[in-house]
Amino acid sequence: MYLQLNISFLCYKRSDFFHSYLLIMTFSNETLFFAAFAVFVIFVMLLDLGAFNKKKEHIVSFKEAGLWSAVWVGLAVGFFFFLRQYGYLIHDISDPSHLKTVMDTYYKNIRLPEDFAAGVQKFQNNMALEYITGYLVEYSLSVDNIFVFILIFNSFGVRQKHYKKVLVWGILGSIVLRFVFIFLGAALIQQFDWILYLFGAFLVYTGINILFSGDEEEEIDTKNHPAVKITSKVFNVYEKFVADKFFIRHKHRGNKLFITPLFVVIVVIAFTDVIFAVDSIPAIFSITKDPYIVFFSNVFAIMGLRSMFFFLVNIIDMFAYLKYGLGVLLSFIGIKMLAHHWLEEWGFTNVHSLIVIIAILGISIIASLLFPPKKEAEAKH
């Protein structure tokens, strides 16, 4: 493949017409890859939802949640190896000039060897490393979403057998919103470098805030929640749950179409996830400036969030210090963004970042298991 690319590059004579054609083909191929990825994710989600076997709604067991958690983690890791071998497909890199353009846009600090094939391989290895680091950050920060999702379900009185359906559609909605957020953020960073410092300061503030308010109980006002108010203004909202339906047409009210409280909960879930993205997406931009890698790491992390919710919902109290670990993690990433110029000069790479991130999460999890809070320890005796 690389030999063919080199031959085509050597035989290729630059012209304005060919350059314009190359730009059109690049856009088309990138879009095609992106569309194929979206179809793949939707297909797996439909399998997870049980859409093909018409499986009735049920309470997700610990075993089922663990199985699907393993599936999503496996897919995420598999995509890491895919990037190492075929990462050039994402930006449709077909010649040295295109590779240089991509590097100048998203990977300015990476030096490539002169050989085109070796340069592509180093580019792919770096892309894969950034992806898996970003995925780990997103997946760990998603744990914080679980606490809030539990509050949402309890506050709205959602029956446990409906959790799966609500989470699937709520998360799919949040992917669309994150897509806009990610590519808008990438465009702003390309135009204004100083935004990285703003993101860094915000993450440090958020991390410190988590450290000092980790044990505070949160409450959700179902009537005055912003997402509920906006939804109520746009749609007719029915007062009661109607099985697992999102919409109903009421014969005794002029045959009007109403949305049910279950649909409102989906909107609240998507809205909440986007609020969390205000923290997590800037965190990934400290690892990579490539919006495609940011998006892919986000998608795999939040798609696995649904199964992780059911896997951890009954044992989340065992990880009492994990929330503090997330606070330290956000603070570390914020400091990294603020001092990225100095860290690059000192040779601090994404490999070092990955090691620090794993250490922070590992220490918080191990500490939770070995040294549970006194109230939990007393409850066991």
Secondary structure, 3 states (H helix, E strand, C coil): CHHHHHHHHHHCCCCHHHHHHHHHHHHHHHHHHHHHHHHHHHHHHHHHHCCCCCCCCCCCCHHHHHHHHHHHHHHHHHHHHHHHHHHHHCCCCCCHHHHHHHHHHHCCCCCCCCCHHHHHHHHHHHHHHHHHHHHHHHHHHHHHHHHHHHHHHHHHCCCHHHHHHHHHHHHHHHHHHHHHHHHHHHHHHHHCCCHHHHHHHHHHHHHHHHHHHCCCCCCCCCCCCHHHHHHHHHCCECCCCCCCCCEEEEHHHCCEEEECHHHHHHHHHHHHHHHHHHHHHHHHHCCCCCHHHHHHHHHHHHHHHHHHHHHHCCCHHHCCCHHHHHHHHHHHHHHHHHCHHHHHHCCCCHHHHHHHHHHHHHHHHHHHHHCCCHHHHHHHC
